[in-house]
């Protein structure tokens, strides 16, 4: 299982996602760097956490989900 350091994750995000605001980047970095990743590259891990963060924190996803139960 792989672990990615916060520095590696942050450097990756700064290079590949330069428009990501610092406050969001810091939260995503924390999520990626505190997990063990099985079979995931750094890019995949960042993509998974970014996608989930955006869906759950920056949209009305939870509201929509609860409406359609």
VENBELZI-V848542 format. One record per residue. N is the residue number from 1. RES is the residue in one small letter. SS is DSSP state (alpha for helix, beta for strand, coil for the rest). BURIAL is + if it has 9 or more other ideal C-beta (glycine too) atoms within 8 Angstrom, else -. Layout:
n;res;ss;burial
N;RES;SS;BURIAL
N;RES;SS;BURIAL
This chain:
n;res;ss;burial
1;x;coil;-
2;x;beta;+
3;x;coil;-
4;x;coil;+
5;x;coil;-
6;x;alpha;-
7;x;alpha;-
8;x;alpha;+
9;x;alpha;+
10;x;alpha;+
11;x;alpha;-
12;x;alpha;+
13;x;alpha;+
14;x;alpha;+
15;x;alpha;-
16;x;alpha;-
17;x;coil;+
18;x;coil;-
19;x;coil;-
20;x;coil;+
21;x;coil;-
22;x;alpha;-
23;x;alpha;-
24;x;alpha;+
25;x;alpha;+
26;x;alpha;-
27;x;alpha;+
28;x;alpha;+
29;x;alpha;+
30;x;alpha;+
31;x;alpha;+
32;x;alpha;+
33;x;alpha;+
34;x;coil;-
35;x;coil;-
36;x;coil;-
37;x;beta;+
38;x;coil;-
39;x;coil;-
40;x;coil;+
41;x;coil;-
42;x;alpha;+
43;x;alpha;-
44;x;alpha;+
45;x;alpha;+
46;x;alpha;+
47;x;alpha;-
48;x;alpha;+
49;x;alpha;+
50;x;alpha;+
51;x;alpha;-
52;x;alpha;-
53;x;alpha;+
54;x;alpha;+
55;x;alpha;+
56;x;alpha;+
57;x;alpha;-
58;x;coil;-
59;x;coil;-
60;x;coil;-
61;x;alpha;-
62;x;alpha;-
63;x;alpha;-
64;x;alpha;-
65;x;alpha;-
66;x;alpha;-
67;x;alpha;-
68;x;coil;-
69;x;coil;-
